[in-house]
Amino acid sequence: MTDFTMEKGADGVAVITWDVKDKSMNVLSLEALEALSTQVDDALADDAVKGIVITSGKDSFAGGMDLNVIAKMKEMAGDNPAQGLFDGIMHMHEVLRKIERAGMDPKTNKGGKPIAAALPGTALGIGLEIPLSTHRIFAADNPKAKIGLPEVMVGIFPGAGGTTRLARKLGAMGASPFLLEGKLSEPKKAKAAGLIDEVVEDPLASAKEWVLNAKDADILKPWDAKGYKMPGGAPYHPAGFMTFVGASAMVNGKTQGVYPAAKAMLSAVYEGAMVPFDTALKIEARWFVNVLMNPSSGNMIRSLFINKEALDKGAVRPANVPDQSVKKVGVLGAGMMGAGISLVSAQAGMEVVLIDTNQEAADRGKAYTESYADKGIKRGKSTPEKKAALLARITATTDLEALKGCDLIIEAVFEDMAVKAEMTKKVEAIIDEDCIFATNTSTLPISDLAKASVRSDQFIGIHFFSPVEKMMLVEIIKGKETGDRAVAKSLDYVRQIRKTPIVVNDARFFYANRCIIPYINEGIRMVTEGVAPALIENAAKMVGMPLGPLQLTDETSIDLGVKIAKATKAAMGDDYDDTCDEILFWMADEGRLGRKANAGFYAYDEKGKRQGLWADLADKYAPSEDQPDLIEVQHRLLFAQVLEAVRALEENVLMDIREGDVGAILGWGFAPWSGGPLSWLDMIGSEYAAERCDQLQAAYGDRFACPALLRDMAKKGQSFYGRFGNTSKAA
């Protein structure tokens, strides 16, 4: 059955309904585009049809293009992929331009049939680009609906005319939040901004009525009319010139030049604004091909959508275990982490028992949810009734007996082996025998913590990232004896709280911290070598890291770094590298503990706002006169992370390369433009990566030694996704 069906009404309106039967939200495939084109041809040629309404058979209109198709477009384009892509995109433009022109006489702009879009709900990407090609857009008054063009968030831009149409409709300045930032709006705000035309109770009925009464002038787009001028001014107009100067500065400021899609989109708008509309579509298509040919876009789509979606849907869940959805969760420890876990669990509809050693601390943990709800009410995102229901799900107490009936326990007490062991024994004496016990830890080995448990097969690690309610990744760690049901329970719980899980095997620092700590250490090490702190921080940001290593140290706190250093040294003995300890211990002794103390590698004002790097740091660690090359600094920071990812895969800590890339981006923000550490290595090539390892090892030490796996891949000319595919393990 086709994704588009058409019904010609007795009133003369042909209603084309989009309904992809096997998906919860419509996405466009190439076959569906042909069906739409054929049906539009049919309706335009039928004298009995007075106009057309394009709508959806679902509660939403569409979620965009099928990203699996976009990911394969280059592969499908043949021996000359750029030309094949261009031809395919221009065909898409032809279909949407046919809708826009609607049979009008090219000379008189008359005789066309009105075409409207009726949106029952969310319309994203191509799901808005198709409506933008119609003559009027009617949306349901649905505050939960989202309307916009989020393509830039996945490394591409609106390439089916959305870029050109929106820039001409709103002007470059008006379109910039929706094109360059991927801003999404609910219908009323979308109408106020000019994205859509009407917000009504019944969009299909209103669209039909409009179609039957529309005149020639109502269906002629401004850019097809004689004398059209771009809102805000074209690039050669004084006002327009300043707009594009500002837009260029904004793009480069936000992307640091590493996200190709934003720059390409701005080029398409700038160049397209100086030529006729149909020529502008060709320019948009060429820039879109430029982006699709860049490995960054393919990597971002693969990691941030295809792989992330697979993990969200349970790609690594044990298949033989029935549903393990959580009904009642016990949270041990009401500090910031425990309070955040309680909040997201209650939001997911679970009954929560929040335990602490004294009632005041437990109440303070519950108050975190109350404060969060109050902020939601203030922003219009929640109501007093929803707040009351949320708080009613959380019981804050000191009584461990309240944990009876819980099917999952999440322990988030002090990061100390003895304290955690004592709590495990106390709680396991109370909870049901089939209750899964999870420990939230960022560094302590799960297999060692499991020794305190009488049911080690039901003991697992769940590593949340702070703040829990904002961070999208949850790292699930299997101990040596952890069973499949514990893994399934943890994965089902993470699905319930709407976060993305990765499952790794137990090892020191697991996966995320294993990679991020060397990044921090490399930055600190460079300070001790005389590399200018500003160069270190800016080099990191210019290669796509959200925070430089020094700022990240301030954010996570310097005393935490000291604590981790001491624990690691105790565990590793002579194998421990203490190069960074001197500066960390010195700063801790000076009371410069990071943001929380308003003093760290950065200076802060009394309100905690960063005021720039701490100038006095140079008194103890003076920058050298000769500073290293920017690329050298960036490679040190990147290779420090990616080599640990390779070693984690090599040692079977990381069991799936999809989890390695998705986990890195969501967990600590590893250069999202690259698609993740393993995708980045594929991008630069295993041969070059191995060669670069040898150079860095010779210059800076054995921490940059090329892993045996990468060396073998280099000899064979392999890539990670070529060798391991999307699902195979490293073993």
N, C-alpha and C positions, 0 to 999 in steps of 0.2 A: 504494500500500500504506500502511495506517495506521501511525502511529508506535507505537501500542499494540496488542498482540495478546493474546488470552486463550485459554488452554487449560485445560479442565476435566478434572482427573485422576480416575481411578477411585477414588482415596482420598478424594474429596470436596473437594479443594483446587483452587480456580481460581487459576491463575498468570497474572497480567497482566504481560507483558514489554514494556518500553520500549526501542525500538531505532529511532533515526532513521537511515535507511539511508545518506543522503548526507553524514553528518557523523561525525567521529571521536569526538565526545562528544555525548550526548543534550542537546538544548535544547528547551524547551517552546514550542510554538506554540499559538495559540488553537484551531486545528482539532484538535490533539492532545489538548487539554484536554477537548473535547467527546467524543472517542473514549474517553478514560479514564472520563468520566462515564457514558457509555452502557454500557461494559463492567461498571462497578461496579453499575449498576442491574440488569443482566442477572444477575450473580452473586448479588446480594442477593435477587432474585425467584425464583431457582432452588432448589427444595427439596433438590435433590441436592447442592448446594454447601454445605459446612459452614464454609468460611472462605476467605479470599483472601490471596495473597501478591503484592505488587507488587515487581518486580525489573527488572533491565536485561539486555539482550542483549550488552552491551559489558563491557570490563574495568572501566569506571567506571559509576557510577549516572547522574549528570547534572551538567551544568555550569551549569544555571540556566535562566532565561527567555531566549528569543531576544531579544537586545538590539535587534535591528532592529525587532521587534514593539513593544517598549517605546518606542523612539524615534518610532514612528508612531502610537502609541495615541491621543495627543492629536489628531492629524490625522484619525484614523479616527472620532473621537468625535462628529463632526457639528457643527451650528451652536451647540450648547450643550456645549462640550467637557468642562466640569467634571462635568455631570450624566452625560454619556456615559461618562466615565472611572469615575465612582462606580458606575454600573450594571454596568459590565464587571468591576470589581474585586469587587463584591458577588456577582456570579455565580461568580467564582473561589472566594470564600469558601463559597458554597453547595455547590460540588462537594467541596471539602475537608472541610466540615462533614458532608456525607453520608458520606464515608469514616469520619470520626471517630465518628459516631453509629451507623453500620453497621446500620440497621434496628431500633435499640432502641425499646422503648415509651417515649414521652416522660414518662410518669408513673412507671413502675416501674423504668426504666433496665435492663430485661431483654429478652432475646429477640434481641439483636444477634448478628451474625456476626463472629468475630475476623478482623482484618485486620492483617497484618504487612508490614514492608518488609525486603527482603533486598538489602543494598548490597555489590556486589562490589568497589567502589573509591570514588573521589572522589564526594562529594555536596555540591553548592554551591547556594546560593540556593533557588530553587523545588525544586531537587533534594534539599534537606533539608526544606523546608516541607511537601512531600507526605508524606515519612516521618513528620514530626512529627504529622501528622493521623492516622496509623495508630496501632495499639495497642501495638506493640512493634517496635523497630528492631534488626535483626541486621546487623552489618558484618563483612566479611572481615578477617582479621588481615593487613592489607596496610599496612606502615609508610609506603609511598609515597603512600597515599591521603590526601586532604585533605577534612575535613568542616567545614562552617561556613556562615556567612551574610555574605558579603563585600559586600553591596549598598551599604553606606555609602561604600565606596571609589569607587563610580561615581556618587555624587550622589543615590542613592535609599536606601530602607531596605526590609527584608523586608515586603512588603505583601500577601502571600497568607496571612496569619495567623501567620507565623513570629515576628513581634514579640510578638504577644499570647500565643502558646503558650509561647514560650521564657521570657518574663517570668513567666508563671504556673507553669511547670515548675521553674525554677531560682531564682525571685525576682529582683528588680531588680538586686541586687548580683551574684548569680551569672551573670546573663545579660549584664551590661554589657560584658565583654570581647568577647563574640561579636556583640553588636548594635552597640555604639558604636565598636568598634575593628575590626570585621570579622575577628576572630581566627580562624585556621584551625588545626585539630588533626588529628593522625593518629588512627586509630580507638581505640587504647587510651587516649589522653589524652582523646578525646571521650567515651568511656565514663566515665572517672574524673570528668569535669566534669558528667556527666549529660545530655549532648546525645543520646546513643544508649544502648541498653540492653544489648546483647551484642556481644562480639567473638569470632567463631568461625571455624573452618576452612572450613566450608561453610555460608554464610548461608542459601542457599535451602533446604537440607535441614533446618537447624535451625528456620527460620521455619515450614516445613510442619509439623514435629513440634509446635511450640508451638501453632499454629493448631488442630490436631486435639485438643489437650488443654486449651485455654483455657476458663475459666469466665466467667460474667457479670461477676464482680468484676474479672477480669483485663483486661477491655476497657473498663471505665468510667474515663474520664479524671478526675483529681482535681477539676478545676474544674467538672465536671458532677455531682459527688457532693454530697450535703447536708452543710453545715458546712465547706466548703472554706475554707482560710485561706492567703493568699499567703505563700510562704516569705520569711522576713526581715521580714515585716510590710507591710501596705498603707500608702499614703501618710498616712492619718490615725492610724496606729499610731506610737508614739514612735520605735521602731527604724526603721520604714519611712520616717518623715519625714526622719530624718537621712540615710538612704540616698539619697533623692531630692535632698536639699540637696547632698550630695557629688557625685552624678551630674551635677547641673546645673552645678556649679562645674567639674567635669572637662570637660564638653562645651564650655562657653564658653572654658575655658582652652586647649583643644586646637584649637578651630575659630575662635576669635576672632569668632564670630558670623557668619562669611561662608559657612559651609556649611549650607544650610537643612535638609538631610536629617537630620542628627544631632539638631538641636533639635526637629524635627517628630516624630522617632521617640521621643524622650524624653517629649514631650507625649502621644503615643499610649499609651505605657506608663503614665504617671502617671494620665491620665484614665481609661484602660481598667481600671486596677486598682481603681477605685471603683464599678464597675458589673458586672452579670452578663456572662458570657462573650460571648453573642451581641451584646449592645450594644457590648462592647469591640471586636468585629470591625468594627462600623459606624464606631466612632471611628477605628480604625486605617485603614480605607478612606478616611475623610475627610481624614486627615492625609497619606495617600499621594497622594491627588488634589492636595492643596495643594502637595506637592513636585513632582509631575509637571507642574503648571501653572506652576511656577517655571522660567524659562528656564535656570537654572543646571544642573538635572538633565539636560535635553536636551542642553545643550552638553557636559557632562562625558561623557555616554554616547557622543555623536558623536565627540568627540576622543579620549578615553581607550580606547575599545573599537572602535567601528566604523572610524574613520579609522586608528587605530593598527594594528588587525588588517590592514587593507588594505595599509598600508605594510610591515608585517612579511611579508606574503605576496607582495611584489614589485609593488605597484600602479604604481610609476614605473620598473620595470626595462625596458630596451630589449627589445622582444618578439622581435627577429630574431636574438638571440644565444643559442647553446646553453648548457647548464649550465656554470658556471665555478667549481664548488666547489673550494676550496683544499685541497691535500694537504700541501704543504710551504711554510712561510712563513719568510722571513728578517726578523729584527727588528734594525735598526741603532740602537744606543744602548741601554745597559742601566740607564739611570736609572729613576726612579719610573714614568715613562710607558712606557718600553720593557719594564720588568719586568712591568707590568700587562698589556700587550698580549701578552707571552709567556704569561702565566698563562691568560688567557681563550682563547688559541689552542690551548694544550695541553689545556685542559679540553674543547675542542670536538673533540679527537682528532687534531689536526694535528701534524705533525713541525715542530719549531721550532728555528731556528738563531739564537741570541742573540749578537750581535756587539758588542764594545766595544774601545777602543784598548788596554786592558791586561786581563790575565786576571783580576786581582783584582776589577775593576769588573764584568766579565762574570759571574763567580761570585756576586758580590753580587746581581746582577739575578736570577739563577736561584734564589738563596736566598730571594727574595721569595715564590716559588711554594712553596718548602719550608715557610716560616713559615705561609703561608696554609693549606697542607695540615695542618700540625700543629694549627692552631686548629680545623680541621674535625674532626680525630680527637678532640680534647678535648671538642668539643660533640656527639660521636656522629654527625656528618654524613659522616664519611669513615672509611677504614680504612688501616692501614699498607700494605696491598697496593695500594690505589688511589693512595696517595701515591707509592709506588715507580713505578707505571705512569705517573703524571703527570710525575714528574721525568725518567723515561727518555725522554720525548718532547722534552725541551729539551736542546740542545747549546750550552753556553756557551763561546765561543771568541773569539780575536782574528783568526783566519784567514778572510779573505774568500773563499778558495777553497771553504769549506764551504757557501757560498751556491749552489753549482752544483746544479741540479735543483729549485730553488725556483720555484714558479709565481706567488708574490706576495712582493714586498719591501715592508716598512713601515719607512720611515726616521723615527727619533725622536731625532735628534741635537740638538745645541745650536741654539737658535732664532736662527740667523745665516745670512744669504743665502749668504755665501762658503763657510762650513763645509758647508752642505747641498749646494751646487753641487759641491764637491770630492768629497764622498761619492757623489753621484749618478754622476759620471764614473767613479770607481774601481769601483763595483759593476756598472754597466752593461757594463764591459769583461769581466766574469766571468760574469754570469748568462745564461741562455738568451735567445734573441732574442724569444720570445713571452712572457717574464715581465713581469708588470705591476709598475710601480714606483709606490708610494704614499708621499707625504710627510705625516707627522703634524705639522701646524702650526696655530696658532690665529690667526695674524695675517698671515703673509707671503703675498703673492699667488701663487697656483698657476701662473699663466701666466708669471710672471717666473722662478719656480723651474724651470719646465719648459724654459727656455732652455738649461740645462746638460745636458739629455737629448738623446740621438741618436734617441730614439723618443718624441716628444712626444705622439703619439696614445695611447701606453701609459702616460702619466704622469698621475697624479691625486692629489688631496688627500683624506686621511682624517683628520678631526679628532675625536680621542677626548676625552672629558671625564674629569677626574680625581676620584676614583680609578676606573680603567678597569673594575675588576671590579664596582663598585657602580653606576656611572652607566649608564642604559639607552639613552641616545641616542648615535648616531655620525653626524657630519655629513660627507657626501661632497661634495667640491668639484670641479666640472668646470673645467679650464682651457680656454682658447680653442681648443686643438687636441685636447683629450681625446676619444678615440673611444668608441663604444658598448661595446666589449668591456671596456675598463677600468672603465666604469661598472657593467656587469653583474658583473664580477669582484668589485668592491668590495661591491656589494649582496649577492652570494651569500656572500661572506666574513662580512659583518655578520649575515646570516641564520644562518650556522653558529655564530657565537658568541652567538646568541640575544639580539641587541640590535635596537633599532629604528633604521632609517636614514632620513635625509632627504637629498635630492640638491639642491644649489644651484649656481648659476653663480658664477664667480670674481668677487670684489670685496673691497675692504679690509674685514677682519674677518668676511667671509662673512656668515652670518645670525645665529648665536647671539651672538657677541661684539659684532656690530654693534648688537644690541638691549640687551645687558646692560651694556656700558660706559657708555652714556648714563644708565642707572639708577644706577650707582655714582657717576658724575660729578654727577648732580643732587643726590644725598644730600650729597656733599662740598661742593658749591656752597652748599647751604642752611646748612651749618655756618659757612661764611665770611660768610653774610648775617646771621648771628645767630639762626638757628632752633635751638632746643634739640635737641641730639643725641638725647635720649630721645624727643622728639616725632617726629623723623625715623624712628627705628628702630621705634617702636611703631606709627606710622602705616602703615609698610610691612607689618608683621606683621598688623595689623588689616584689611588689604585682601587678605590671602592670600599674601603673599610669604614664603617659608620663612626668609629672612634679611633683616635690614635692610641697606641699602647700606654702612653703616660696618662692620658685622660681616663682610659679604661681602668687603670690602676687606682686612680683617685675615686672613680665611681664605685668600685668593688671594695675599696678601703685598703690602705697600706698595711694595717695591722693584720688583716686577713692574709695578705701576702706573706707576712712574717710567720704567721701561724702555719701556713701551708709549707713554707720553706723548712721550718723546724721539724714538722712531721715527716716531710719527704726525706730529709737528711737522716732522721732516726731510722727510717725504713730502708734506705738505700745504702747507708754507710759510705764506704770509700768510692762508690760509683756516683755519688751526688756531686753535682757541679754547683759550687757556692759563689760563682762570679757576681751574681746580682745581690747577694745577701748584704754586703757592706752598705750599699746605698739605701736599701729598704730598712735595715735595722737602724741606721743613722737617722733617717727621716722619722721613723717611729719614735725613737728616743727624743727627737726634737718636737714631738707632738704633732707632726704633720701627717695626719692619718688619712688624708683625702677629703673628699667633699663633706663628709659628715662632721669633720672638724674645721671646715672652711679653710683648710690649709693642706697642700699636698704638692704635687708637681706643678699644680696651677695655684694662682692666688685667687681669693674669693672676697667679695664684699660681705658686709654683715648679714645680708639676706641670702647668702649662699650662691650668688651669681658669679660665674667665672670671669675673672678680670685679665686673663692672659697667663702665660707661663710664669712661674715663680722666678723672678729675676735673680735672686740671691743664690739659686742653684749653681750659677756659674762661678761663685766664689770657691766652691769645693770641686766642681767638675767643669773646668773651663773648656769651652769649645775650641777645637784646634783651628789653626789658620787655614789649613787645607781640608776642605769638606768633601766627602765622597759624592760621587755621581748620584743623581736622583734614582735612576733605575737600580743601582747597586743597593741602595737603602730599601727600595721596594721589594727587590728580590729576596733580601735577607728576611724581611717581615713575612712575605708570602711563603717562601720555602720552609721557614720555621714551622708553619702550620701544615702545609700540604704533605710534607714528608712524614709527619706524625699520622696523617690520615692514611697514607700508603702503608705505614708500619702497622696501623690498627687493622687494615684489611689483610695484610700479610700474616698477622698473628691470629686472625679469625676473631678479633674483638669486634670488628665491624664485619657483619655477615652479608651485607647487601650494599652495592655501590650506590643505589638510590638513596639509602638512608645516610650514607656518607655525605652526599651533596645537599640533600634537603636539610639534614640536621645541621650542617655547617651554616647554611644561609639563615635558617630560622633560629638557631641556637645562639650564635654569636655574630651574625651579620657578615659572614665571609663574602666579600665582593660579589654581591648578587648578580652583577652583569656577567660574571664568568660562568654561572650555573653551578658553582661549588668547587671545592678543591680538586676533585678527580676530573671534573669537566674542564677545569682550567689546565690541568696537565695534558689532557687530550687536545686542548686548543693549541698549546705551545709545542706539543709533540713529545713523545717519550724519549726520542733520541736527543733532542735539545735539552730536555729536562735532566737527563742523566749527565750530559756534558756540563750543564750549569752546576749540578751537585758537586762534581769533581772540582770545578773552579772555586766554589764557595767553601768546600772542605779544605782546599789548599790554603785559602786566604784566612779562614775564620775558625776552622776546627772540625772535629769529627761529628758534631751534631748535624752537619750538612751531608754526611756520608750517604751515598746513593743506596737506597734499600735494594736488596737482591731482586725483589719482584720488579721494581722499576728498571733495573739493569737488564733483566731478562726480556722485558717488554721492549726496551730500546734495541736490543740485538735482533729481535724478531719484527721490529717495526710495528708493534701493536699499540692499540689504544685501550683504555680501561673499559669503555662501553663496547668496544669491539671484542675484547677478550672475555669480559664477564657478562655482557649483555645487560638486560634490565633486571634479571632475576637470579642469575647464577651466583654462586658463592665463590669466595677466593680459594677455597680448599682445592 
